[in-house]
Amino acid sequence: MNISNIMGNEEVARQKRCDVRRWLDCYKLFPPEMKEADETPDEDVLDRNCPEMFKMTQCFESYITDCVKPGDWLFPFYAYNGKFIKELCNNNSTIRANYLQHVACYRQLNSTFKQCLTNATNALQKYLESGGYINSDVEDYHKMCLKAVHAYLCETTEVAKTCGQEAYRAFFAMGKVKDLVKGIRFACTTIDFEKEMRTGFFSLFQINPSEAYIYNEVLDSLKEKLQPDVYKG
């Protein structure tokens, strides 16, 4: 058998082994109790479910090892919040300790966070109806960026107002390891972020002077171009 046939057979075997259904099956390992906690599990829920959460992250990582070629991007397709899960399940993690200190207050804001998304959707729709600029070449990503930034700013300011500065700092630090925030940055790499701040959608935000520092910090973090997270093999 010649080399080309061997390589062809290996590729066929890899495709079978790496069917996307294998990846999707990893999501099924996410514990029901964690879903019920609605992103604000307390310490007992974490302690009961972290072993299963680790199984889920290991499932994803096994798929990546078997199926991702060196040099391929690990995001957005391979996003599964693995880094954040490992932080929450590490008893020595500062992120976990700070999260647990403020989780009761975060939980009170679950309905507020949902309203933030609704408000962002409505604000974007109003902007579009008034003739606001959207780059047609990357329309979906442009809209995704604008709406997600609006919602995330709403969430962070609500945390600061309701739960205090320490809770805001902890929430902001968590965002840096969450794939959700990485997803916002990924979408925003397609737009002229500075222009949006000067004359576009972001310039329309009604900013309370006492909350201006939050807007500055959040926008500065989100406008950083996302560097490709590449699988090294």
C-alpha positions, 0 to 999 in steps of 0.5 A: 500500500502506498503512502497516499493510500495510508494517509487517505485511510487515516483521514477517513478514520479521523473523520469518523472518529471526529464526527461533530456528534462526538463533540455535541455529546460532551455538552450532554454531560453538563449536570442538570443541577447546574442548569437549574442553578442558572449560572449562579451555583452555590458552594454545595451545588459546585461540590456535588457537580464538579466531578461531572463538570470535570468529566465534561471538560475532559470530554472536550479536551479529548476531542481536541487532542484527537481531532484538532490539527496543530495551528487550528483555532480553538475558538469559537467552535471549541468554546465550552468554558473549560477555563472558567469551570476549572476555576470554579471547581478549584478550591484554591482559586481566587476566582472561586473564592470571590465568586462564592463570596458574592454569589447570593447577590449575583443570584438576585440579579438573574432576572435583571440580567435577562432584562439587560439582554432584552434592553440590548435587543430593543436598543439595537432595533431602535438604532437600526430603524433610525438608520444606524450604520451596520457593515453589510460585509459582516452584518451578523457579527456587527449586530452580535457585537453591538448587542452583546456589549450593550448587555454586558455593560448593563450587567456589570453596572447592575452588579456594581449598583446592587452588590458593591465594588468588590462584587463588581471586581469579582464579576469583571475578573470572572468575565476575563476567563469566560468564553461568553466574553471571549465571544463578544471580543471575537464578534467585535474584531470585525468592527471599528470599535473606536468609531462605534465609541465616537459616533456609532451605537456605543456613543448613544449610551446614557452614562451616569457619571458615577458609573463612567469608570465601569463603561471605560473599563469594560469597553477597554477590555472588549475592544482589545483584538482577540488573539487566536487561541491556537492548538499547539498539538 
